[in-house]
C-alpha cells in the first residue's frame, strides 16, 4: 500500500463510510463531540445481547432511544421544549426484562415491525421522556446519530449510551469512531465530488440517439446516471427531467405510483423535442431507500397516505437533495434548463444549487385504480401542479 493511498483511506470521509457500513450490519459506532461521546446502535437491528452490551458500557448512565420529532409525534410523544427535532426516550424502571425492552425499542422505531402489536399497550407507557432540553446529551450529538441512521438508509431511530470520550477506545475500534462534524462534511463532499466514470451509446426504443453517462459519488457508492438524448446545445436552456430511481415502478411496472409512466414519458418527450437529458438519481423512495419505501407501502395499505406513511416511519416528507443533480448538469456544461416536472420543490432545489430554471414543463399522466389516491395526495399535500 502506497503512503498516499494510506493517507487517503485514513481520512474522516473513510471513517464515515465505515461507520455507515457498520450500522447497516448491526454493529456499534461511537460519536464524539468534545467532552461528550455516544455509543450508538441502529434501533432496527438491536438485539438483546447488544442491549446488554450497551448497558455495560453506560454504567450509571441511562440507555436512551433517539427518535425524530415526526416519529415521536405519531407515538403520542412530544419532544422536549427547545429540542424540537429529536425526542429522547428512556425505559422506566419496571421494564427490566431485556426481551421486553428490545421489543418495545423495535416498536418505537418501526410501526411495521412484527413486534409492534405485542408492544403496543406498553410502548408509550413503558418509556419516559427526558425532561431537559438536551437530555444530558449535546443536541448535535443527538442529531448526528439520527443523520447517520438516515444516511445508512435505516430507520431514523438510534439506541445510545453516553460514555466519557476517553473510554471510547475500550468499547469501539478506531475505524468506527467518528467526530460529530464529519458526517456533514461527508455529505458536502458526496454532492460536490461526483466523478464521471463511464459512458456508452445505448439506443433506446423511444430514443435511438442516446448516451448513458455514469457519475460515481466520492464514497464509491451507488452511481447516478445521465441519459443524454440527441445533441444538446448548452448555449440554450436544455429540456431535462430529474427522475429518482423507483425499482417497483420503473422496472416492475408497479401501479402504485406513476414513476414508470414518468420515466418512459420523459424519454419520449425529450426525443420528440430533439434533445435533452434525463438524470436518473439514486434516491429511491424520495430518498428513504427501497426497504423503507416498502415499509411505507405497508402503512399505506393500513390507511395512511404517502406523506403520513413517511412521517410515521420518522422521516420528513421528502428526504431528497438536489446538489448531485446540479453537479451532474454542471459537468455536462448545462447552466439553465427547462424542467419536466409537476413538483415545485424540484424547481426551487435546482435554483438553490445554482442551476437556472427558465421554464417548468408540465409532466402528468392519467391515474389508475391503484395510484389515484397517491396522485391526489401529491397535489393536495405536496403541492404538485398537475
ROMAR-515401 format. One record per residue: residue in three letters; x negated, y negated, z negated of N, C-alpha, C in turn. Coordinates in steps of 0.001 Angstrom, whole numbers, plus 524288, in hexadecimal, padded with zeros to 5 digits. Example, Ala and Ser with C-alpha at 12.3 -4.5 7.8 and 13.67 -1.06 7.14 Angstrom:
2
ALA7CC7A8163A7E1887CFF4811947E1887CC7080CE47E188SER7CDCE808CA7E4587CA9A804247E41C7CD9C7FFE27E142
END
This chain:
386
UNK7FCB1804AD800008000080000800007FC8F7FB2480000UNK7FDA07F787803B47FA847F2C8803F67FBDD7EF297FF79UNK7F82E7EB9C7FE427F91F7E7E37FA017FDCA7E4687FB40UNK7FE3A7E2AF8004B8029A7DF48801CD807D47E21080116UNK8080A7E7088029C80CE77EA048020D80E507EAA67FC53UNK80A677EBB87F90E80B697EC5E7F37580D827E7607F10AUNK80B597E2FB7F2AE80D347DDF97F09C812D47DD057F24CUNK813F97DE227F7408192F7DD197F93781D4E7E0677F669UNK81C2B7E5567F58F8200B7E8BF7F31B8206B7E7EA7ED3FUNK81CD97E4E37EB0481D0D7E3D67E56681FF47DECD7E428UNK822277DC437E81C824DA7D7557E73582A027D8277E473UNK82C317D3D07E2A6831487D4157E0108357D7D6097E3CDUNK834D07D5177E8EB838AF7D6F27ECA9838FA7DCE37ECA0UNK834767DF647EC98834697E5187EC64836C17E70F7E74AUNK835E27E4357E3118381C7E5C67DE0483E0D7E5907DE24UNK8403F7E17A7E08C845ED7E1297E114847FE7E5E57E408UNK8456C7E73B7E848847367EBA07EB7D846FF7F0BB7E86AUNK842DC7F17A7E54E842787F6347E21C846C07F6557DDF4UNK847D07F1CA7DBA484BEA7F18F7D79F851447F2C37D9F3UNK8525E7F0BE7DE8B857627F1D47E10D857EC7F7AD7E22AUNK853CA7FA117E42A853F57FFB07E53C8549F802CD7E036UNK8520C801187DC0685269803E07D70B857F28039C7D4D9UNK85A727FF197D54E85FD57FE9D7D38586374802277D6ADUNK862AA8027A7DBBF8660B805B37DF088657480B7F7DDCFUNK860CB80D0F7DC1E8600E812987DAC886175813C17D519UNK8636780FD87D24C8653F810A67CCF88613980FAF7C8CFUNK85CE580D207CA27858C880C177C66185977806ED7C397UNK855C9805D37C00D855D8800FF7BCFB851B27FD437BF02UNK852E87F83A7BEAE84F0F7F42F7BFF784ECE7F0567BB6AUNK84ABC7ED227BB6284A3B7E90D7B76B84A4B7E3C27BA1DUNK84D017E0167B7AE84D6A7DAC47B9AF84B6F7D71C7B572UNK847A87D3C67B6C8845057D07F7B2DD845B67CABB7B437UNK846B57C79E7B02F846CC7C1F27B0BF844547BF987ABDEUNK83F597BE2B7AC3A83CAB7BBD37A7CD83C6F7BF747A32AUNK83EED7BDDE79EDA83EA67C0E779A09843557C4907995FUNK846507C57379D9A84AAB7C92779D6684A097CD3E7A1B2UNK84BE27D1F77A09584BB07D62A7A46D850687D9B77A3CAUNK852097DBF37A8178565B7DFB27A822854927E4C67AAA3UNK856417E91C7A86E856467EE087AB3E85BA87EE917ADA1UNK85BFC7F0257B286861057F02D7B536861AE7F5137B87EUNK866677F73D7B855867F97FBB47BB8886D3C7FA5D7BDEEUNK86DFC7FBAE7C2DD873017FAAC7C56B8774D7FDC17C2ACUNK87B987FB277C17A87FCE7FDB07BE8788201802627C174UNK8824C802187C697884CA806667C9758818C80B5F7C96FUNK87C6E80AFD7C8658791E80FAA7C851878028119B7C2CCUNK879DE80ED27BED18788A810047B96287A7D815647B7B4UNK87723818617B4F3878EA81D3F7B28A877AE81D0B7ACABUNK87932821197A9E4878A28210F7A434872EC820DF7A280UNK86F7D823977A55B869F1823927A3F98679A81E237A4A0UNK8692681B627A8CB8672A816147A9A28692F812557A57AUNK86E19813137A3E48704580FB779FDA86D608108479AB1UNK86C18815687997C869168167D794BF863A18141F7951CUNK8613F81457799B685C0E8120B79A8985C3C80C20799BFUNK8603D8099A79BE7860CB803FA79B1986189802BB79555UNK8647380602792958653D8052F78D058602B8057F78A00UNK85CC48092478B71857AA80996788E485462804BE789DEUNK854A0802B878E9B8518D7FE1778FE5853AA7F94078D39UNK858DF7F8F278CBB85B467F43D78A8485A327F3A6784BBUNK859887F805781EC858B17F7B377C5185D597F54777998UNK85C767F0F9776FC860B47EE6577423864227EB04777AEUNK862677EA1F77C6F8658E7E6FE7801086A117EA3A78225UNK86DFD7E7897842C8727F7EA2D78666871837EB6978C27UNK873797EFE278DE3873C37F0E27937B878667EDC97958CUNK877987EB0B799D487BC17E7C779BFA87CEE7E94C7A198UNK881BE7E85A7A33C883687E91E7A8A1884557E3C07AB03UNK881AE7E2B07AF4F8825D7DDBF7B20F886297DE947B696UNK88A417DB617B6C888E1F7DB8F7BAFA88E8C7D6297BD69UNK8902F7D5F67C249891527D0E27C497896787CED47C26EUNK897277C9B87C2D889C067C75A7C1108A0AC7C98C7C412UNK89FE27CAB27C9268A4287CCDA7CC438A6067D2107CA0BUNK8A24E7D5827C8BD8A3BF7DAA07C6A68A6127DA177C12BUNK8A3AF7D6C67BDF38A5927D6197B8978AB327D4247B881UNK8AC667D07D7BBF78B1AF7CE587BC2D8B5A07D29D7BD6BUNK8B43D7D62A7C0FB8B7C77DA6B7C2698B8837DE437BDFAUNK8B4D57DE607BA408B54A7E1BF7B5AB8B80F7DF017B123UNK8B9807DA147B1E58BBFC7D7247ADB98B8257D4C87A9F1UNK8B3287D47A7AB808AF137D2297A83B8ADD37CCBC7AA46UNK8ABD37C9777A6F28AA827C4217A87B8A4DA7C3097A726UNK8A1A87C1427AAE689C417BFE27A9AA89C017BBA07A588UNK897C67BBB97A277897137B7C579E6C896C07B25D7A0D6UNK898A37AE6A79E0E8986E7A90E79FF2892D27A7947A12FUNK892107A50B7A5A888CDD7A35B7A72F889DC7A78D7AA11UNK88C157AC2C7AABD889597B0647AD7E88D427B3057B11FUNK88FA17AFD47B4828942C7B1917B77C892F27B5D27BB6FUNK88E0F7B6727BCF188CD87BA347C10C88C5B7BFC97BF37UNK88B007C09C7BA3F889E07C5D27B83C88CFC7C6BA7B33FUNK88EF77CB807B2A6891807CD167ADCD88E0A7D1247AB2FUNK88CB07D0417A63C889287D3BA7A35E88C577D6CF79F64UNK88C4B7DC0279FDB88F657DF6379C8788BE27E2E97994BUNK88DB97E45C794A788AFD7E84E7919288F087EBEA78F1EUNK88D747F0CD78E408910C7F4A678C1C892187F38878654UNK896E07F465784988980C7F3CF77F17895FC7F87D77C0DUNK895867F7D0776FC892F37FBC4773B9895C480104773CBUNK89AF7800F27749789DE1805E17745D89D31809347794AUNK89A5A8072777D308994B80A27781ED893A880C1A781B9UNK892C18101E77EA888D69811F877DDD88BFC8168D7815EUNK88FD28196E7835E88E9F81E007869788C6D81C4B78BD8UNK887E781E7E78D528856381CF279228888EC81DE1796DCUNK88B9882268796F288EE7823B079B6D8934581FB279C0DUNK895A581E14797B0899DF81A41797EC897CA814F7799A8UNK893568136C797718910E80E68798EA88FC280E4B79EC1UNK88D75812897A0B288C11812C27A63A890E48128D7A9A7UNK89503815567A82B899E4815567AB2689C3180FDA7AB6FUNK89C2C80D177A70D89E61807D67A70289B0F804177AA3DUNK895E0804A57AA0C8927C801577AD44893A0802357B308UNK89459807217B4938959C808347BA0389AC0805A37BB8CUNK89E85805B47B8068A3818032E7B9328A2E87FD417B97EUNK89FDD7FB077B5F489EFC7F5637B63389CB47F3CE7BB72UNK8993A7F7187BD8E8968E7F5CB7C26B899CC7F6F27C73CUNK89CCE7FB317C71F89F177FD3A7CBED8A4D27FEB87CB29UNK8A8697FBAC7CD3E8ADF07FCF07CC9F8AF9C801BB7CFC0UNK8AC41803B67D32F8ADA0808577D6478AB1280D4E7D439UNK8A82880CF97CFE88A55D8118A7CDF18A9288159E7CBD6UNK8A77A81A897CBD18AABF81EC27C9CE8ABE481E137C400UNK8A87281B327C1508A91F81A797BBAF8ACC8815F57BA63UNK8AE8B813197BE528B18C80E5B7BD448B69080F787BA49UNK8B97C8136D7BBEC8BE62814957B9368BD64816867B3AFUNK8B959819C07B3068B82D81BCE7ADD28B68E817777AA17UNK8B4158136F7AC2E8B21D80F3A7A8D98B5E180AAC7A85FUNK8BA2F80ADF7AB4D8BD73806387ABD88BF478040B7A6A4UNK8C129807647A3368C3668058379E4B8BF4B8035F79A98UNK8BA5D8052779B1C8B656803A1797668B27F7FFA879995UNK8B2B27FEC579EB28AE9D7FBA07A11A8AE447F62979ECFUNK8B2A77F35179ECE8B27C7EDF179CE88B2757EDC4796F7UNK8B5807F1377947A8B59F7F12D78EC18B08B7F33978C6FUNK8AD7E7F60F78F8A8A8BB7F86778D818A3DC7F52B78E2FUNK8A4727F05B7901889FE17ED04790AF8A0E37E7CD78E07UNK89CB87E51078CFE89D177DFCA78AD5899F87DC2678E4FUNK89BF57D76F78EFE899147D388791F1895657D0AC78E50UNK890A97CFCA7902E88CFD7CCC178D1488EFC7C72578CD9UNK88F407C4F478844891B67BFD87879488E5D7BB577897FUNK8893D7BBEB7899C885E17B77E78B058858B7B6E5790E6UNK884417B24179297883F27B1157982887FFB7B49579AD9UNK87B8B7B55D7987E877657B85F79B078772B7BDF979921UNK87A5F7BF567955687A7B7C49C7932A8751B7C66379163UNK871D87C2A678FB486C907C3F278E1F868FD7C50C792AFUNK86AFC7C49A79760867F87C59179C1B868117C0AA79F76UNK863A87BF537A1B2863857BADD7A52B8671A7BBC67A9D7UNK869EB7B7AE7AB6886DC27B8547AF8D86B3F7BA037B4AEUNK866897B8177B5DA8642A7B9B07BAC78627C7BF637BAABUNK861747C19A7B600860767C7367B5A08656B7CA447B6D6UNK869C67C8847B4A286EC07CB167B5B5870017CAE57BB8DUNK86F857C6337BDCC870CB7C5977C35486D007C89E7C6BAUNK868057C8B57C532864287CBA47C82E8655D7D16C7C85BUNK867267D3967C3F48687F7D91F7C3CB86D1A7DA4A7C76BUNK8711E7D6F97C753875A67D7B87CABA8740E7D7257D07AUNK870CD7D34C7D1A286F137D2817D70986BF87D72C7D90EUNK868EB7D9A67D5A5866117DE597D73D869D87E2A97D8CCUNK86DFF7E3657D5B0871D67E76B7D6F4874687E6527DC37UNK875E87E1707DD268785B7E01B7E2198749D7E0F67E6ABUNK86FC17DF4E7E60D86BF07DFE27EA4186AE67E5987EB6EUNK86B437E8EC7E77186A937EE917E82986F797F12D7EA4EUNK873917EE1C7EB64878987F00D7ED5D87B347F3C27E97BUNK87A6A7F2977E47D87D037F5607E042881587F1ED7DE17UNK884C37F43C7DAF9888B37F10C7D857885FC7ED097D4DAUNK887F87E8337D4AE885667E4197D19A886867E4977CBC8UNK884567E8987C967884E07E9867C3C687FEB7EC407C1EFUNK87D8E7EA337BDD1878977EC467BBE6878EA7ED537B60EUNK876507F1727B457875E37F2BA7AECA870647F1367AD21UNK86FF47EDE17A92986ADF7EB947A7DE869C17EBEA7A206UNK864BE7EBE57A0D6862E57EB9179B6F85EA77E76579B3CUNK85F217E3E67978585B3F7DFCB796D7856AC7E1EA793B4UNK851D67E11F795BE84D277E2D179301849127DE8379354UNK8450F7DE8E79007840DB7DAB37907383DCC7DB9679579UNK83C1A7D77D7981F839187D82C79CF3834337DB8879C3AUNK831C27DB2F7979882CFE7DE3C796BB82E137E41979655UNK833127E58F795B1834637EB177954D835F57ED7979A8FUNK8365C7EA3B79E9D8384B7EC1A7A3A5834ED7F08A7A5CEUNK82FC97EFEC7A57B82C447F3C77A7CF82CE67F92D7A55CUNK82EC57F9667A08582F9E7FE7779DF683433801637A069UNK8381C7FE667A23183CF9800CB7A3F983D588014A7A9E8UNK83AF47FDAE7ACCA83B937FD937B27C836467FCB97B50DUNK835277FFB07B925830357FF237BBF582FF87F9E87BECAUNK82B437F7F77BF9882A6C7F2CF7C1ED82D327F2057C728UNK82D637F5ED7CAAF830077F4F77CFBE835D37F3C37CF45UNK8381D7F4E97CAB883DB77F4077CA0483EC17EFC07C602UNK83B0E7EC377C57083B797E7C87C1DF83B677E2C47C50FUNK83F717DFA77C47A840697DB507C7FF840F37D6317C50AUNK83E6D7D21C7C6F383F457CCE27C4CD844767CACA7C6C6UNK847247C7D87C38284C8C7C6577C49084D1C7C3447C9AAUNK8494B7BFFA7CAE9849D37BCBB7CF97848717BF6D7D4A8UNK8467C7C4457D45F844887C6C77D91C848DA7C8637DCDBUNK84D8D7C9987DADC851B87CB4B7DE5A853767C6E47E1EDUNK853F67C2227DFD5855807BDB27E3158517D7BCBA7E75AUNK84C767BD157E5FD848597BC6B7E9E9848A17C0BD7EE00UNK849E07C5717EC4684A5F7C9E37EFD184EC07C8F17F3C6UNK853307C7007F1F48578F7C5F87F57F8562F7C1C97F97EUNK8537E7BDA77F7C3851F17B98F7FB6B84E507BBBE7FF8FUNK84ABA7BF227FDF3847027C154801AC849C27C4D1805A8UNK84D847C7E9803E1850477CB558077D852F57C83180BC2UNK855347C3C280A538580B7C09980E19854677BDCC811DCUNK84FD37BC328100384C657B8E881330848227BBE8815F9UNK847607C0D6814B1843057C3C6816F8844DD7C893819F7UNK8491D7C7F981CD584AA97CC1B82070846A07CC8C824C7UNK845627D15B826468419B7D23782A7C844407D51C82EF8UNK843387D34F833AE845227D60483855841C17DAE783910UNK844347DF7A838E2841217E44E838C7842137E7E783D68UNK845D97E6C6840AB846C97EA2F8452284B477E83E84867UNK84B327E98484D7784F6B7E7F1850E784F997EB948559EUNK854167EBCE85816854AC7EF0485CC4859877ED5085FB3UNK859777EE33864C885E1F7ED5A867FD861E27F1D8866FEUNK866C37F09A8659C86AB47F4968647686FC27F31B8674CUNK870857F4FD86C1D8755B7F3B186EF087A2A7F5A486BEFUNK87DF17F22E86B23882BC7F3908685F8873C7F40386C44UNK88B427F6DA86ACB88FB67F7A086E3A892167F27486FE2UNK892627EEC486C28894D27E9B886D57890DF7E58586EC3UNK88BCE7E6BE86E47887C57E2CE86F47882B07E591870C5UNK881F77E66B875D987D6E7E978877818784B7E699876A2UNK878527E16B877318737B7DE6587684872C67DD0A870C5UNK8714B7E0F586DA7870EC7E053867FE86BA47E220865FFUNK8696E7DF0F86268864A47E07F85FA1865D57E08A859CAUNK863FF7E48785711864947E4C58516485F457E3CB84EEDUNK85F267E00184B5B85A4F7DE7B848B185AF97DF7D842DAUNK857437E23F8408B8578A7E39483AF3854167DFF2837CBUNK856327DE1183358853557DABC82FB48532E7DD7782A6CUNK84E867DE248284B84DE37E0E48235084CBC7DCF981EF3UNK84F5E7DD6381A6F84E397D9E58160C848EF7DB2C813A0UNK847027D78981071841C07D80980E418411F7DCB080AA7UNK845757DEB48087D845087E33880503845187E868807FEUNK845227E82680D37845417ECEF8104884A807EF9681049UNK84E957ECD780E79853C27EF1F80E09856A37EF5F81329UNK85BBD7EFE4812D785F077F0CB8176A85EC97EC3481B31UNK85E257ED7A8203285D7D7E96882424862AC7E6D1825A0UNK862537E1D082707866837DF01829A8865767DF4482F87UNK869A67DF1883299869157DFA08384186B597DAE483B0BUNK8689A7D92F83F2586AA97D534842AC86C007D7E8847D0UNK870F17D7B18495E872B37D9EA84E50873227D55585222UNK86F417D4DF8558786ED57D06585916871157D1FC85E5CUNK8752A7CF4685FFE877E97D084864D3876C97CC4A868DEUNK875017CDFA86D6F873C87CA4A8719286EE47C7288704FUNK86E1E7C2EE8732C8699C7BF778726286B837BA9586F9CUNK869FB7B9EB86ABB86BF37B57F867AE868EC7B08686900UNK86BA47AC2C868F18695E7A705869D6869347A43286498UNK8649A7A40186236864217A1A485D0B8647879BB585D22UNK864B779963861CF86578793B88622D86B387924986167UNK86EA279628861B3874327955C860FC8760E7987685C35UNK87A6F796DA859CE87C9979A088558C87DC879F8E85778UNK87C017A3788549487C6D7A8ED8562A881317AB6485391UNK884497AE4E85692888C07B11F85466886B47B5BB85137UNK888107B5D884C24886197BA01848C588A7C7BC2184552UNK8897E7C0B68433388CE07C31F83F46889727C52583AE2UNK88AB87C3E283601888397C6518317B88BAE7CADA82FDBUNK889AC7CF9C8303A88CD67D43782F1988A2E7D76E82ADDUNK88CB07D7BF8265188AA27DB048221988BD57E0B98234CUNK887EC7E411822C9888AC7E98F8241C88D497EBD482115UNK8901F7EF4A823A18949A7F1E9821308949C7F78582326UNK892687FB1182013892028008A821AD8975C802C88230EUNK89B30801C381FB18A0578041E8207F8A31C801D482544UNK8A2CF7FCBB825FD8A58C7FA4782A578A29F7FA8982F74UNK89D8B7F95F82F5489A757F926834258997C7FE8F8366DUNK898278024B833178968F80774834F589B0D80B5D83517UNK89E4680B56830F78A25B80F46830878A7A280D7C832A4UNK8A82180872833B78AD1980676835AA8B1438060283187UNK8AFBA804D582CA68B3788044F828658B7A380041829B9UNK8BC7380174828358C0CE7FDD9829028C1BE7FA568244EUNK8BE827FAE3820318BF457F7BF81B738BD797F22581C32UNK8BA287F1298200C8B8177EBE9820EC8B85A7EABD826BFUNK8B6907E623828398B66C7E4AE82DC48B0D97E45282FCDUNK8AD237E6A082CE68A79B7E5F182E378A6307E8528337DUNK8A81C7ED1A8348C8A6EA7EF84839908A8F17EC5183E1AUNK8ADC37EA4B83D948AFF67E6F5841A68ACAC7E20E8425DUNK8AAFF7DFB983E038A7E87DAF583E5C8A2977DBF1840E5UNK8A0257E05C83F9989B107E1A3841E589B7A7E248847CBUNK89F007E5B18497C89F767E6B584F148A1AF7E1FB851FBUNK8A5577DF3D84F6C8A78F7DA97851E18A38F7D64F852A1UNK8A0017D5B084ECF89BFF7D1A784F4C8983F7D2E0853BEUNK896BB7D7DA85438893377D9548587D895C47D83A85DC0UNK89ACC7D98F85E4189D887D8918632989DF17D2BD8644CUNK89F387CFAA8603E89FE57CA0D8611F89ABC7C77086275UNK8968D7C8F585FE0891677C6AF8610F88FD07C8228669EUNK890C07CD0C8681F88F5A7CEC086D66892687CBA78717FUNK897797CAC58709089AA57C7DA87449898E37C22D874BDUNK896D27C00B87066895097BA9B8708288FCC7BA0A87347UNK88D247BE6187425888247BE43876E2883807BF8387388UNK8837E7BDB586EAF87F117BECA86B328807E7BD6686598UNK87D697BF748620487E277BE4C85C7E87B9C7C27885920UNK87C777C21185401879D87C58B8504D87DB87C74F84C27UNK87DAA7CC5784B05880737CE6A8468087C5C7D0288428DUNK87C787CDDF83DE1878F17CF77839AE87BA77D39E83666UNK8795C7D8428364687B947DCA1833548789A7DCFC82E30UNK87B1B7DB1D82A04878737DA20825158795B7DE868212AUNK875367E00C81E78875717E44E81AA1877D07E2508158CUNK87CE57E105815D087FAD7DEE481146885087E17D810DFUNK884EF7E6A881064889BC7E9CF8102E88D5A7E80080BC0UNK892647E7F180CF0896437E6CE808E6895D37E15F80698UNK894F57DD6A809EA894067D8118081188F7A7D7CD8043EUNK88B9B7DB2B80516886D67DAEB80202886B67DE627FD38UNK88AD07E1887FC3788AC47E4CE7F77F888E67EA5D7F8A5UNK8884F7EBC47FD9A8865F7F0F37FEFB88AC17F4CD7FFEDUNK8897F7F90C802B088D737FCD180451890087FF8C7FFAEUNK88CF0801457FBD388F38804277F76E89317800BF7F47FUNK891977FBEB7F37D895297F86B7F0B7899EA7F7047F40DUNK899337F6ED7F93989DBC7F6017FC9B8A1967FA887FC2CUNK89F967FF507FBE58A315803CA7FB338A5E98037B7F5F4UNK8A329801AE7F1E78A5C3800E37ECDB8AA167FCD37ED5AUNK8A8F57F8A97F0308ACE77F4957F1008B1A27F6C27F3E3UNK8B0C07FA3C7F7968B51C7FCA87FA5B8B8A87FFB17F694UNK8B6498026F7F2DA8B974805577EF038BCDE801A27EBDBUNK8BAB27FD267EA6E8BDC17F9517E7848C2117F7067EAECUNK8C0F47F64D7EFF18C5077F4667F37B8C96E7F8637F3FBUNK8C8087FD627F4198CC0B801747F45F8CF868016F7EF7FUNK8CD5C7FF6B7EB268D05C7FF207E6468D3657FA057E5C7UNK8D2F27F6907E9C38D6227F1D97E9B88D3447ECB77EA2DUNK8CE157EC9B7E9578CB247E7B77E9AB8CA847E6137EF5CUNK8CA1B7E0F27F0468C8A37DF4E7F5878C2AE7DF327F5E8UNK8C0AB7DDE07FA828BB0C7DE5B7FB5F8B7DA7DAB27F7EBUNK8B9F97D6167F69E8B72B7D2787F3358B7417D4637ED97UNK8BBE47D5DD7EBAF8BC4D7D7A97E6438B9227DC9C7E557UNK8B8C27DFF77E94B8B5A97E4BB7E8B88AFF37E3617E7B3UNK8ADD57DF9C7EA8F8A8727DDEE7E9988A7CD7DBD07E411UNK8AB887D8A97E2588AB3A7D65B7DD228ABA57DA877D8E9UNK8AEF67DE687D9B48AF707E2A07D5E18AA537E5997D53FUNK8A75F7E6097D97F8A2517E8BA7D93D89E077E54B7D6E1UNK89F217E0467D64389B547DCC37D3EA898627D9627D7C7UNK899CD7D9B27DCC0897357D68E7E0BB89A347D18A7E1ADUNK8979B7CDE17E44689A517C94F7E62289D9D7CAAC7EAE2UNK8A0A37C6F17ECBB8A4007C7E87F13C8A0D17C9607F60BUNK89C3D7C7187F6A5898E27C8227FB2B8933C7C77C7F971UNK890307CBA67F9CA88AC97CB937F7F0886D67CAD37FC59UNK888AC7C992801048850B7C8FD80569881EB7C3F380518UNK87D587C4058078C87A217BF5B80820879177BE8F80DF5UNK877E47B9BB80F79877637B87C81503871D77B6F381692UNK86E297B6F2812D5868C57B5AF8143B866777B97881839UNK8674C7BEB0817AE8650C7C23181BA68670F7C10D82122UNK86C217C001821A386E4F7BECB826CD86BD77B9DC82909UNK86B567B5E4825C9868F47B1028279F863527B1D682946UNK860697B4F98265385AF07B5F9827AE85A867B90382CD0UNK85DF17BCC982DA985DF07BFA98329C85EFD7BBF88372CUNK862C67B8828368F863F87B4CF83AB885F517B14783BD7UNK85CBA7AF76837B5858267AC1A8388C853E87AF0083B8DUNK853147B3F983A2184F0A7B6F083CDF8507E7B8028428DUNK855847B7CF843C7857487B84C849348575B7B30484BFAUNK855CC7AEEE849348559E7A9B984B8085ACB7A6F184B9FUNK85E9B7A8C1848A0863E57A696848AF8649E7A2F18440BUNK8662B79E17845188670079A40840F486CA97988384076UNK86FC0799488448E87544797D4844488787C79C1B846E4UNK87D4C79CDA844D48805E7A1558468E8861779FF384723UNK888BD7A33884A2F88E6D7A39684A3488F927A8BB84778UNK8925A7A8758431A892C47ACF583FA38980B7AFAA84027UNK897D97B4B1841BB89C927B7F0841FC89E067B9A083C77UNK8A1F27B74183A1F8A3727B8AE834C88A8AF7B6448335EUNK8AB397B89D82F968AFD17B64282D1E8AE977B4978278AUNK8A9BD7B568825EB8A8257B49F8207E8A5447AF7181FDFUNK8A7A27AB9081D558A5017A67D81CC08A0047A6D18198AUNK89F847AAD88162189ABC7AB6981306896087AC8B81676UNK896D87AF4681AC88927D7B04881E5B890997AB37820E2UNK894427A7D682230892CC7A2BD8246288F9979FAD8206BUNK891A079F4981BA388EE179C5D8178E889A479EE581647UNK8898A7A42081614884BE7A6DA814BA8806B7A5EA818A1UNK8819E7A64281DA687DA57A54F821AA87BD079FA382195UNK87F8079C048211887E01796818210287A9F7954281C4BUNK87BD0797A6817D5878A6796DE8132587311798CD813FCUNK8726C79CB28175086D3D79EE38185F86A9579C5381D10UNK86CC57981581F0686A14795058230886B8279641828A3UNK86F8C79967829798714679A9082ECD876307975E82FEEUNK87622794588342587AA0791218358287EF37945B837FAUNK883B7793D3835F2888427967A8382888B897925283AEAUNK88B377923E8401488DED78E25843038939F78F9284419UNK894E1794A6843A689A457964B844A089B5079B77841E3UNK89FFC79BE083F828A1C77A0EF83D928A57A7A337841A4UNK8A4137A7D5843988A72F7AA638479E8AA937AE8C84508UNK8AFB67AE28845AB8B3567B1D4843348B2267B76D844D7UNK8B28E7BAFE840FF8B11E7C072842068B4E47C3F583F03UNK8B9A37C4B18411C8BDB77C78783E4D8BFE37CBF3841A8UNK8C1C97D00E83EEF8C3CE7D4B0841958C8D67D66E83EE3UNK8CC457D92C841BC8D1437DAD483F6C8D06A7DE6F83ABEUNK8D3FB7DE26837028D3C37E18C8326E8D63C7E6CC833BAUNK8D57E7EA8D8301B8D82E7EF91830778DAB77F0B382B2DUNK8DD4B7F52282ABD8E01E7F65F825E58DC767F6E882138UNK8D7787F7FB8222A8D3C27F8E881DEA8D0D67F3F781C33UNK8D03A7F02281FA98CD117EB9781E328D01A7E67A81E00UNK8D5537E6BD81E928D8697E1ED81E8D8D7CA7DEF38196CUNK8D7E97E1C7814FB8D7527DF2980FF28D1CF7DCE980F57UNK8CDE67DFD3811278C8797DE09810F68C7E17D8E5813ECUNK8CA167D88D8189C8C98F7D3CD81BB98CC8F7CF408194BUNK8D1287D04C8170C8D4147CC128148A8D1367CA1580FB8UNK8CE7D7CD9680CEC8CB617CBF28086D8C6DA7C88280A27UNK8C4547C9E980E7B8C00B7C6B18107C8C1ED7C12A811B3UNK8C6AB7C0BD813C68C8CC7BB968150B8CA637B89F8101FUNK8CD367BB4380CA58CF7B7B89A808218CB7A7B780803D6UNK8C7BA7BB09802F98C44A7BA857FE748BEA07B9467FFD8UNK8BCFC7BA75804A78B7B17B91F806568B78D7B463809F6UNK8BC247B29F80B9E8BC617AE0280EF88BAF77AF028149FUNK8BB357B3F2816608BA0A7B51281BE58BE267B28A81F5CUNK8BC577B0B7823D58BFBA7ADC0827688C0CF7B0FC82C45UNK8C53F7B3B582C438C6937B713830B38C9A77B403834C3
END
